[in-house]
Amino acid sequence: MSLSEYLLVEIRQSAERPTVAEIRDRLETRTPVKPSVPPADMIRMERDIR
C-alpha cells in the first residue's frame, strides 16, 4: 500500500466518524445513569481484589 492509498483510507475513515458536536447531541438525548456504587469506589474494589 502506498502512502497516498494509506492517507486516502485514513481520510475516509475520519470523515465517517461523528463530530464532537454530533456525539454531544446524541448524549444529551440519553437518560442519565445513577449507579448504586460510585465508579471510583468500584474501580478501587476491583484493584484491591488483584
JORAQUI-V633715 format. One record per residue. D_LAST is the distance of its C-alpha to the last C-alpha in Angstrom with 1 decimal. Layout:
{{D_LAST} {D_LAST}}
//
This chain:
{{43.5} {45.4} {44.1} {46.4} {44.9} {41.4} {42.2} {44.0} {40.9} {38.7} {41.4} {41.7} {38.0} {37.8} {40.9} {39.3} {36.3} {36.9} {37.7} {35.8} {38.6} {38.3} {34.6} {35.2} {38.1} {35.9} {33.2} {35.9} {37.0} {33.7} {32.8} {30.3} {27.0} {26.1} {22.6} {22.3} {19.0} {19.2} {17.1} {15.8} {14.7} {13.0} {11.1} {10.2} {9.0} {6.8} {5.4} {5.4} {3.8} {0.0}}
//
